[in-house]
Amino acid sequence: VKGFVIDKETKDPIVFANIGIVDKAIGTVSDWDGGFTLTYDLKKVNPSETLRISTIGYSSETIQVKDLITSSQRANYVYLTKKTYGLADVMLPSEERKDVVLGYIFPDNRSIGYWKDRDALGGEIATRIRIKKKRTRLHSLQFNVIENTSDSILIRVNIYDYENRRPGKNLLTNNIYHTLSEKNGEAIVPLKKHNLIVNHDIVVRVE
């Protein structure tokens, strides 16, 4: 199935939107022109199942698989509507603040994730981060690259509430992109400018 994800108001293409079949490990992302190609096995996907198109800053849209137009016909056009966000409250704490490291400090062979080949487009590597104190501000995300065979990889960082032993609400109002050029060793994604303050455990997913 081929299609395009478009801003409903401006008619501009929406890049890097997530397109996936709900509760299935089947999905992709839109390209620089908003276009996408989704391949799936008809034997494994029921026509009544749902395709969700989503990206930060827009309301999600859902389509039943049976309503998708196949690639032999004209392309699907999916229009997303921008969300409106209010400004977050700002609190000035009087207590002393200190920097701490949360999660693994050193590489751990039990916590390795990987992408492979084009089929991994839109896939996410995720980990739970335990938050020890309320009003914890996230300054940076650090992780270790074991092997990178590309010149560079554009990644997106997603941060979710940890609810009922799984990712809950996405806490971001803007996309966080980072170009990963390290062949191996430590990679650092700056987060400070996004003013992310969390009170409970979170799930960090690198896409």
C-alpha positions in Angstrom: 0.0 0.0 0.0 1.3 3.4 -0.9 0.2 6.8 0.3 1.0 10.3 1.5 0.6 12.0 4.9 -0.4 15.7 4.5 -1.1 18.7 6.8 -4.8 19.3 6.5 -4.5 23.0 6.8 -1.4 23.9 4.8 -1.4 20.8 2.5 2.3 20.4 3.2 3.8 16.9 3.4 4.4 15.6 7.0 7.8 13.9 7.2 8.6 11.0 9.5 5.0 10.3 10.5 4.5 6.8 12.0 2.3 4.5 10.0 1.6 1.2 11.6 -1.0 -1.5 12.1 -2.2 -1.4 15.7 -0.8 -4.1 18.0 1.2 -5.6 15.2 5.0 -5.2 14.6 4.1 -3.9 11.1 4.8 -0.3 10.2 6.9 2.4 8.5 7.5 6.1 8.4 6.8 8.8 5.8 9.7 10.2 3.8 10.7 13.8 3.0 7.8 14.1 0.6 5.3 12.7 3.1 5.1 9.5 1.1 5.1 6.0 2.5 5.0 2.4 1.4 3.6 -0.2 3.8 4.1 -3.9 3.0 2.2 -6.6 4.9 1.1 -10.2 4.6 -2.7 -10.6 4.0 -2.6 -13.9 5.8 -1.4 -12.3 9.0 -3.5 -9.1 9.0 -7.3 -9.2 9.3 -9.2 -6.7 7.1 -11.0 -5.4 10.2 -7.7 -4.4 11.9 -6.7 -0.8 12.2 -3.9 1.3 10.7 -2.8 4.3 12.8 -1.1 7.3 11.3 0.5 9.6 14.0 3.2 12.1 14.7 3.9 14.5 17.5 2.1 17.8 17.2 -0.9 16.3 15.2 -4.0 14.4 16.1 -3.8 10.7 15.1 -5.9 9.2 12.3 -7.0 5.6 12.0 -8.1 3.6 9.0 -9.4 0.1 8.8 -7.1 -2.1 6.7 -10.0 -3.1 4.4 -10.4 0.6 3.5 -6.8 1.0 2.2 -6.3 1.4 -1.5 -3.8 -1.0 -2.9 -0.7 0.2 -4.7 -2.2 -0.8 -8.1 -4.8 1.9 -7.6 -4.3 5.6 -6.8 -2.4 6.6 -3.7 -3.9 7.0 -0.3 -3.9 10.6 1.1 -4.1 10.9 4.9 -4.7 14.4 6.3 -3.6 15.2 9.9 -4.8 18.1 12.0 -2.4 20.1 14.1 -2.8 20.0 17.9 -2.8 23.1 20.0 -0.8 23.0 23.2 -1.0 25.4 26.1 2.2 26.7 27.8 3.4 24.5 30.6 3.5 25.9 34.1 6.9 27.0 35.3 7.9 26.4 39.0 11.0 27.9 40.5 12.2 25.5 43.2 13.9 26.7 46.3 15.7 23.4 47.1 19.2 22.7 45.9 19.4 20.7 42.6 22.0 18.2 41.7 22.9 16.1 38.6 22.5 12.3 38.7 22.9 9.5 36.2 19.8 7.3 35.8 20.0 3.9 34.2 23.1 1.9 33.3 26.4 3.8 33.6 28.4 1.1 31.7 27.4 -1.1 28.7 25.5 -4.2 29.8 25.2 -7.2 27.5 21.7 -7.8 28.9 20.4 -4.6 27.4 21.4 -4.7 23.8 19.0 -3.6 21.0 19.5 -3.3 17.3 18.0 -2.4 13.9 18.6 -4.3 10.8 18.0 -3.7 7.1 15.2 -1.6 5.6 12.5 -3.6 7.4 13.5 -1.8 10.6 12.3 1.6 9.3 10.1 3.1 12.1 11.2 0.4 14.6 12.1 1.5 18.2 14.6 0.4 20.8 13.2 1.0 24.2 14.2 0.9 27.8 12.6 1.8 31.1 14.3 4.5 33.2 13.5 4.6 36.9 12.9 8.1 38.2 14.0 8.4 41.8 12.7 11.9 42.6 9.8 14.0 41.5 10.4 17.0 39.3 13.5 15.4 37.7 14.6 17.4 34.7 16.1 15.4 31.8 19.4 16.9 30.6 20.6 14.4 28.1 20.2 10.8 26.8 23.4 8.8 26.6 23.8 5.3 25.1 26.5 3.1 23.7 26.8 2.3 20.0 28.2 -1.2 19.5 28.3 -1.0 15.7 27.1 1.5 13.1 27.8 0.5 9.5 26.2 3.7 8.0 27.7 7.1 7.4 24.9 8.6 9.6 21.5 7.6 10.8 18.7 10.1 11.7 17.1 8.9 14.9 14.1 10.2 16.8 13.8 10.0 20.6 10.4 9.4 22.2 9.7 9.6 25.9 6.6 8.0 27.4 5.0 7.6 30.8 5.5 4.1 32.2 2.0 2.8 32.9 0.8 -0.7 33.7 4.2 -2.3 32.7 4.2 -0.7 29.3 4.7 2.7 27.6 1.8 5.1 28.1 1.3 8.7 27.0 4.0 10.3 24.9 5.4 13.2 27.0 6.8 15.2 24.1 5.1 18.1 22.3 7.9 18.4 19.7 10.0 15.9 17.9 13.5 15.3 19.1 15.8 14.4 16.2 19.5 13.5 16.3 22.0 12.5 13.7 23.9 9.5 14.8 27.4 9.5 13.2 29.3 7.5 15.8 30.6 4.2 14.5 30.9 2.9 18.1 31.2 4.3 21.6 29.1 6.8 23.5 26.4 8.8 21.8 24.8 11.8 23.5 21.4 13.4 22.6 20.9 16.8 24.3 17.5 17.2 26.0 17.9 20.2 28.2 16.4 22.8 25.8 13.2 20.7 25.7 12.5 21.4 29.4 11.4 17.8 30.1 10.4 17.4 33.8 9.1 14.0 35.0 7.7 12.7 38.2 7.5 9.0 37.6 9.3 6.2 35.7 9.6 6.7 32.0 10.2 4.7 28.8 12.8 6.1 26.4 12.5 4.8 22.9 15.0 5.5 20.1 13.4 5.2 16.7 
